[in-house]
């Protein structure tokens, strides 16, 4: 899970995002960030899931859509 969050933060910064913050709750980890266009966004990661390659691809796809907006 930590590696996935590190990779997501790196992907956000590589895409031009900024102000990346991580907040952990009981069931979810939230990644707050500012997109290159200046809008604030959030990525929600469920903490109970096993991190598979498919799950990581899904999160990266969701991240690409959010950064492109």
N, C-alpha and C positions, 0 to 999 in steps of 0.2 A: 504494500500500500504506500509506503513512504517513497519508494522508487517511482511509482506512478504519479504521485503528487509532485515530486521533483521534476519529472519529465513534462508534466502539464505546465508547471511554472516556467520551465525553459521554453516550451512551445509558445506560451503567451508572450514572453519577452522577445523571442525570435520574430514573432508576427507583428511586433511594434506596440504591444500592449504595455501598460505601466501600472504602478501602484498595486502590486499583487499582494494580497493578504490571505492568510489561511485561518479559518476558524473551525474548531472541532467541537461537535456536539455529541450527544449520546449515540445517535444513529447515523449521522451524516457528517461529512467533512465538506465545508464550503470554501470555494476558491473565489474570492472577490477580486475583480480587476477592472481597469479602464481600457477600453478598446482604442485602437489607433484614431478613430473618429471622435473620441472624447466622451463616449457614453459609458456609464457604469454598467457592469454585467456581473453575473455570478454563475458558477458551475457547481452543481450539487453532486457529490459522490456518496453513494450509500456505503457505509462502513462494514456492513455484514456480508458483502458479496466477496467471493473469491475472485482475485484479480487475474482474469484470464486474458489471453491475447485479444479475444473477441470483445471483452468488456473494455479493454484499453483502447481498441480501435473505435468503439462506439463513443467513448468520451472525447477522443481526439476529433472525430467527425463533428460532434456537437460543438466543440471548441472552435473549430474552423468556421462553422456557420455563425457563431456568436461574434467572432472577430471580424467577419466579412460584413456584418450589418452596419 
